[in-house]
Amino acid sequence: MRRRQPVSLKDAWAGGRVTHGVWSALDDPVAAEIVGRAGYDLVCVDLQHGFAHLGSVGRILHALHGTPSAGVVRVAWNAPEQIMRVLDLGAEGVVVPMVDDAAQARRAADACRYAPAGTRSWGPLWGDVRRGFPEADEGDRIATCIVMIETAAGLENIERIVRVPGVHAVYVGPNDLALSLGLGRVPLEDSSELQEAVEHVMTTAHAADIAAGVDCAEPATARHWVARGMDLVISARDSVLLRRAVDEAYLNVAAPAGAGRYR
């Protein structure tokens, strides 16, 4: 299978295009490829809260390379060695959780770019059959750094975070942000205070000319925030999609409405 031309998410945002994504939690290249062919702009392999790990992410990204979706990885932590490693394995973007301030954002951004712009070490593992390995400037062009705002500290420091060179987008994790703000385990849809915080992150990012995104539990929530101006929304998870599809298939064939043996 011929590998498609790598996608630059930041180029899409610069062109004014909204990008829709799905989380890849299952440690399975076949599942990732199926999801990648569904039409999403990006599939984000979740090393923080999913089943995949550094030993398996390369195979999943390789499967995504044959689909229209960009292969993105959420690393488990803001560790430069993890960020560099997943980029070498073929990630076209990195989502970095729990970024609290500009120094942490700079550490993430520097790990995504080669010298002199950053500190990423040269060592890509995938190359194009016709062109060989990418040049450093192409690697910098493709690699997209997305930092997550999901703590009270990150919200407080958002104006400095969005101005860190090499940060291309900020992405709100509303569940952890709600907990950090003392709101408890409240859905984004049910908290005006949380919605105001998300709106503030978005407007601050746009003022700095970078993209903004938010994690959404449901497609309806994603549509709402796209209408508000968000550039990136992730509104599905492969494991949840599989569970819902299996439930529906079983209920349609073998069970009365609302029934199920394992609930």
N, C-alpha and C positions, 0 to 999 in steps of 0.2 A: 504494500500500500504506500503510495507516495505521500509524504508528509506535506501538509498544507503550509502556506506561508504563516509564520508566527504572528499572532495578534498582539497589537499594542493597545491595551485598555486606555491608556492615557491619551493616545491618538483619537480613540473613539469619543472620549469625554471632551477633548479639545474641539471636536467637530459637532458638539452639542447632542450627541446620541446617548440616550439612557441605556444602561446595561443591566440585564436581568441575570441572576445567578441561582445556583442550587448547591447545597452542601453535599459533598460526597463523604458519608460516614462509613460506608461498607468497605472493607479491605478486599476489594474485588475489581480487577481491571475490566472484566466483562460488564459488570454493573455500571462502572464509570463510563464505558464506551456507549452503552445504551442511553444513559442520561445525556451524554455529550452530543448525541445525534437528535435530541428532542427539540433543539432550537434555542436553548439558553446561550447567552453570550459567554458565560464562564461557568465552569464547574470548579468549586473550591474544595480540595481534599483537606479534610479536617484532622490535623495531627493533634489538636488540643482536646477535642471532645469526641473523636471518632475512633474507629478500629484500626485505621492505617497507622503505619509507623515509618521511620526513616528507611527501614529495610525493604519496605514494600511500595513506597511512594513512587519510586522510579518506574515500576511496571504500570502503575495506574496512570502516570503522566504520559508514558509511551502510548497507552491505549487512547488517551485523550488527544494526542497529536494527530490521530487519524480522523478526528471529528471537527466540526465547525467551531466548537467551544474552546475558549482559552482555558488552559490548565493552570489553576491558581492553587496555592497551598497556604493554609493557615498553620503557622508553626506553633509549637506548644508554648513557646516563650520567646521573649525578645533576646535571643542568643545569636550573635553574629555567625557562629559556626553552623547553626541550624539553617539560618537564612541563606548563607552561601551554598550550603550543601543542596538544598532543594532547588536552588537556581541552577546549579551544575547538573542536577538530575532532570532538568527540563521545564521547571516551573516558569510560567510567563508573568507571574505576579506573586507577591507574598503579602499575606495578611498577618499583622503582628499584634497580638493581644495586649491588653492592659498597659497602654502607653500613658504615663502620667504627666510627662513634662517634655520640654524641648530637647533636653539632653538625651532622654530615652528615644525620642523620635529621630534624633540625629544618628544615634547608634544603629537604628534599624535602616535608615536611608543610606548610610555609608556602606553597610554590608551588601547593599543592592547594586553598588556602582564600583567600577574599577578605578584605580588611580589614574589621574590625580584627583578626580571628583570624589572618590570614596575609598574604601579599604577592602573591597571584594578581591579575593585571591583568584588568579586565572586558573581555570581548570574545568571548562565545560565538557560534558561527557557525550553530548549528542551533536552531530554535525549533519549538514545536508550532503547527500551523496554527490551532488554536482558541484557544490561550492565549498565543501569542506567545513571546518569549524567557523563560527561567526567571528567577525572582528569585535574588538572591545567596544567600539562605538555602537555596533548593532546590539550587543548584549545590554548596554546601558539604555538603548532606545526601547527594547522590548520589556525589560524588567520593570515592573510596576510596584511601587511601595505603598501599601495601604496600612495605615496605623489605626488601631481601634481605640475609640474613646468610650470607656465603660467604667470609669471611676470618677468620684467627685473631684479628685486632683486633676485628672485629665480634662474635665469640664472647666475647672477654674483656670487652667493653663492653655486653653484652646487657642487663644489669639497668638501665642508664641509657637505652639505646635504647628499650626497651619503655615507658618512662615519659614519652616526649616527646609532648606534646599534639598531636593530629592524626595520629599514626601509628596506623593501625587494624589492621595485621597485620604480622607478620614472617614471611618466607618463606625457608627454607633452600635454598641451592644446594649440594647435597652434593659435586658434582664439584670446584668451585673451593675449597670448604671443605677437602676432603681434600688438595688440592694445597698450600693455605696452611698446613695443620697438619703438613706434611711426610710425609703418608701415601702420596703418589704417586697414580697414577690407579687408585684402588681403588673398586669399586662399593659403594654404601651397604650392600647386603645382606651384604657380605663383611668388614666392618670393625666390630668391637664398639666401638672408640674413636670412630668416626664416628657410630655409632648413639647412643652416650652423649651426644655433642655435640648431636645433633638433639633428643634427649629433653630435654636441659637448656634449649635454646632454647624448646621447647614449654612446659615447666612454668613457666619464667620469664615467658613471655608471658601465660599463663593467670593467674598470680599478679597481673599488672598489669591483668587484665581486658581483654586484647586477643586477637585471633585469632592462630593459628600455622599455618603450612603448610610443606610440603616437596615438592620436585620429585622425581618418581618415574619411573624408566625403564620400569617395567612395571605393569600393573593389579594384579598380586599384591602388589607393594610398596605401592601406594596403599592397598589394602584393609588391609594390616598396620598402616599408620600411622593410618588412620582408626580402626581398632580401639583404637589406643593413645591416641586423643584429638585427632588433628589436625582442624583446621577447614577446611583448604584443601589439596587435592592436585591437581597437574597431572601426568597420566600418559600423555599421547599428544602427537604432533606431526603436523600434517596431511601433511607431506612423507613421513614414515615410514609413515603409514597408507596413503597412495597407493602407495608403493613395494611394501608388503606385499600390497596388494590386486591390483596388477598382476602381481606374482610368482605369487601364488596362481592368478589367472585363466590365466596362461600355462601354468603347470605342470599345471593341471587339463585343459587342452585339447590342448596341442601338444608337451609334453615329458615324458620319463620322470621318475620320482621323483628329485628332487635335482638335476636338470639345469637348465641355463640358459646361454644364449650369452654373456651379459655379466655376469661375476662377477669 
